[in-house]
């Protein structure tokens, strides 16, 4: 195939990248306009966990502004994600067989749903538990004053991590369904997998053993669900 035959595909790819970039920029602008409301939602878990006189602080002059920018960017990525997925799908779909298109649609639906469910679990369950434990050490002479940027990084990282964790059963099922892994392998390597999952928790939360334990629990639960799902699909 010569370069001339690639030209229509390259033009289509360029147009789709322009659409994705345009939607991302517009989403960012919209999110920045309401960034205070987005931050209010992210503040809810720590406001519930902190004592009445606790407060968030920032220690560098541009930190407040940069936090608004970062939150707006990540929110824009989430909002524009469906458009990005659709553009990728529309670009590759003409080259797929009908059964491959059906499989890809299911993959997009289930992977997106699992990620959203994992992020929601992180926000509504894991983050409040971790914050309550951390704030329980506050008392007379010990005033909690979490840094704004550190808290935002913490909650976004936790939601991202739990979103990825919830993809684990789906990934295990895909490996089994595709014939790349025998379903019994996951069961036989369970102890090794537990060690690897704990090591992953240590990597994600290197300074907090309580957070490591709290992350390891959902990881192991997702692995066990993956074992059963892989066995069911085999």
C-alpha positions as CSV (number, residue, x, y, z in Angstrom):
1,X,0.0,0.0,0.0
2,X,1.5,3.3,-1.0
3,X,1.3,6.7,0.7
4,X,-1.5,7.9,-1.6
5,X,-3.7,5.1,-0.3
6,X,-3.0,6.2,3.3
7,X,-4.0,9.8,2.7
8,X,-7.7,9.4,3.3
9,X,-7.1,7.5,6.6
10,X,-4.6,10.1,7.7
11,X,-7.0,12.9,6.9
12,X,-9.8,11.1,8.8
13,X,-7.4,10.6,11.8
14,X,-6.5,14.3,11.8
15,X,-10.1,15.3,11.7
16,X,-11.0,13.0,14.6
17,X,-8.1,14.3,16.6
18,X,-9.2,17.8,16.0
19,X,-12.7,16.9,17.3
20,X,-11.3,15.3,20.4
21,X,-9.0,18.2,21.1
22,X,-11.8,20.7,20.5
23,X,-14.2,18.9,22.9
24,X,-11.4,18.7,25.5
25,X,-10.7,22.4,25.3
26,X,-14.4,23.3,25.5
27,X,-14.8,20.9,28.4
28,X,-11.8,22.4,30.2
29,X,-13.2,25.9,29.8
30,X,-16.6,24.8,31.1
31,X,-15.1,23.0,34.0
32,X,-12.9,25.9,34.9
33,X,-15.9,28.1,35.0
34,X,-17.6,25.8,37.6
35,X,-14.3,24.6,39.2
36,X,-15.4,25.9,42.6
37,X,-18.5,23.7,42.6
38,X,-16.4,20.7,41.5
39,X,-14.0,21.3,44.3
40,X,-16.9,21.6,46.7
41,X,-17.9,18.0,45.8
42,X,-14.3,16.8,46.3
43,X,-14.2,18.6,49.7
44,X,-17.2,16.7,51.0
45,X,-15.4,13.6,52.3
46,X,-12.7,15.6,54.2
47,X,-15.2,18.1,55.6
48,X,-17.2,15.2,57.1
49,X,-14.0,13.7,58.6
50,X,-12.3,16.8,60.0
51,X,-13.2,18.3,63.4
52,X,-15.3,21.5,63.3
53,X,-12.2,23.7,63.6
54,X,-10.2,21.8,61.0
55,X,-9.4,23.5,57.7
56,X,-7.5,23.0,54.4
57,X,-4.6,25.3,53.7
58,X,-2.2,26.1,50.8
59,X,1.4,27.2,51.5
60,X,2.4,28.6,48.1
61,X,0.8,31.7,46.5
62,X,-0.1,30.0,43.1
63,X,-1.3,26.7,44.7
64,X,-4.9,27.7,44.9
65,X,-5.1,28.8,41.3
66,X,-3.1,25.7,40.1
67,X,-5.4,23.4,42.0
68,X,-8.4,24.9,40.1
69,X,-6.5,24.3,36.8
70,X,-5.7,20.7,37.6
71,X,-9.2,19.9,38.8
72,X,-10.6,21.4,35.7
73,X,-8.3,19.5,33.5
74,X,-9.1,16.1,35.1
75,X,-12.8,16.8,35.0
76,X,-12.5,17.8,31.4
77,X,-10.8,14.5,30.6
78,X,-13.7,12.6,32.3
79,X,-16.4,14.6,30.5
80,X,-14.7,14.3,27.0
81,X,-13.9,10.6,27.5
82,X,-17.1,9.3,25.8
83,X,-16.4,11.5,22.8
84,X,-12.8,10.2,22.6
85,X,-14.0,6.6,22.8
86,X,-16.6,7.2,20.1
87,X,-14.0,8.8,17.8
88,X,-11.6,5.9,18.3
89,X,-14.5,3.5,17.7
90,X,-15.6,5.3,14.5
91,X,-12.1,5.3,13.2
92,X,-11.4,1.5,13.6
93,X,-14.9,0.1,13.2
94,X,-14.9,0.1,9.4
95,X,-11.9,-2.3,9.4
96,X,-13.6,-4.8,11.9
97,X,-15.8,-7.8,11.2
98,X,-19.3,-7.7,12.6
99,X,-18.6,-10.0,15.5
100,X,-15.5,-7.9,16.4
101,X,-17.6,-4.8,16.4
102,X,-20.0,-6.4,18.8
103,X,-17.2,-7.5,21.1
104,X,-15.6,-4.1,21.0
105,X,-18.9,-2.4,22.0
106,X,-19.2,-4.8,25.0
107,X,-15.6,-4.2,25.9
108,X,-16.1,-0.4,25.9
109,X,-19.4,-0.6,27.9
110,X,-18.2,-3.0,30.6
111,X,-14.7,-1.5,31.0
112,X,-16.2,2.0,31.3
113,X,-18.9,0.9,33.8
114,X,-16.4,-1.0,36.0
115,X,-14.0,2.0,36.0
116,X,-16.9,4.3,37.0
117,X,-18.0,1.9,39.7
118,X,-14.5,1.7,41.1
119,X,-14.1,5.4,41.2
120,X,-17.4,5.8,43.0
121,X,-16.3,3.1,45.5
122,X,-13.2,5.1,46.1
123,X,-15.1,8.4,46.6
124,X,-18.0,7.1,48.7
125,X,-16.3,4.3,50.7
126,X,-12.5,4.1,50.7
127,X,-11.7,7.9,50.9
128,X,-14.0,8.5,53.9
129,X,-12.5,5.4,55.7
130,X,-9.0,6.6,55.2
131,X,-9.8,10.1,56.2
132,X,-11.6,9.1,59.3
133,X,-8.7,7.0,60.4
134,X,-6.2,9.8,59.7
135,X,-8.3,12.4,61.5
136,X,-8.9,10.2,64.5
137,X,-5.4,11.1,65.7
138,X,-6.4,14.8,66.0
139,X,-6.9,16.0,69.6
140,X,-5.9,18.6,72.1
141,X,-2.7,20.2,70.8
142,X,-3.0,18.4,67.5
143,X,-4.8,20.4,64.8
144,X,-5.4,18.9,61.4
145,X,-4.6,21.3,58.6
146,X,-4.2,19.2,55.4
147,X,-2.6,20.9,52.5
148,X,-5.0,21.7,49.6
149,X,-2.8,20.2,46.8
150,X,-1.9,17.1,48.8
151,X,-5.6,16.4,49.5
152,X,-6.6,16.8,45.9
153,X,-3.8,14.5,44.8
154,X,-4.9,12.0,47.4
155,X,-8.6,11.8,46.4
156,X,-7.9,11.8,42.7
157,X,-5.2,9.2,43.0
158,X,-7.5,7.0,45.2
159,X,-10.4,7.3,42.8
160,X,-8.2,6.5,39.8
161,X,-6.6,3.5,41.6
162,X,-10.0,2.0,42.6
163,X,-11.3,2.6,39.1
164,X,-8.4,0.5,37.7
165,X,-8.7,-2.1,40.5
166,X,-12.3,-2.7,39.4
167,X,-11.1,-3.6,35.9
168,X,-9.2,-6.6,37.3
169,X,-12.0,-9.2,37.0
170,X,-12.8,-8.0,33.5
171,X,-9.1,-8.3,32.4
172,X,-8.9,-11.8,33.9
173,X,-12.0,-12.8,32.1
174,X,-10.7,-11.5,28.8
175,X,-7.4,-13.4,29.2
176,X,-9.4,-16.6,29.8
177,X,-11.9,-16.0,27.0
178,X,-9.1,-15.3,24.6
179,X,-7.4,-18.5,25.4
180,X,-4.2,-16.8,26.7
181,X,-4.5,-18.1,30.3
182,X,-6.1,-21.3,31.7
183,X,-8.8,-20.4,34.2
184,X,-7.3,-22.8,36.8
185,X,-4.0,-20.8,36.7
186,X,-5.5,-17.9,38.6
187,X,-6.7,-20.3,41.4
188,X,-3.4,-22.2,41.6
189,X,-1.4,-18.9,41.8
190,X,-3.7,-17.3,44.4
191,X,-1.0,-16.9,47.1
192,X,1.5,-15.4,44.7
193,X,-1.2,-13.1,43.4
194,X,-2.0,-11.9,46.9
195,X,1.7,-11.0,47.5
196,X,1.8,-9.1,44.2
197,X,-1.5,-7.3,45.0
198,X,-0.1,-6.2,48.4
199,X,3.1,-5.1,46.6
200,X,0.9,-3.0,44.3
201,X,-0.8,-1.5,47.3
202,X,2.6,-0.5,48.8
203,X,3.5,1.1,45.5
204,X,0.3,3.1,45.4
205,X,0.4,4.1,49.1
206,X,4.1,3.9,50.0
207,X,3.9,5.8,53.3
208,X,0.7,4.7,54.9
209,X,0.3,1.0,56.0
210,X,-3.4,1.5,56.8
211,X,-4.0,2.8,53.3
212,X,-2.1,-0.2,52.0
213,X,-4.3,-2.6,53.9
214,X,-7.4,-0.8,52.8
215,X,-6.3,-1.0,49.2
216,X,-5.3,-4.7,49.4
217,X,-8.8,-5.7,50.5
218,X,-10.6,-4.5,47.4
219,X,-7.8,-5.9,45.2
220,X,-8.1,-9.4,46.7
221,X,-11.9,-9.2,46.4
222,X,-11.7,-8.2,42.7
223,X,-9.2,-11.0,42.1
224,X,-11.6,-13.6,43.7
225,X,-14.4,-12.3,41.5
226,X,-12.1,-12.5,38.5
227,X,-11.4,-16.2,39.3
228,X,-15.1,-17.0,39.4
229,X,-15.8,-15.0,36.3
230,X,-13.0,-16.6,34.4
231,X,-14.2,-20.1,35.4
232,X,-17.8,-19.2,34.4
233,X,-16.6,-18.0,30.9
234,X,-14.3,-21.0,30.3
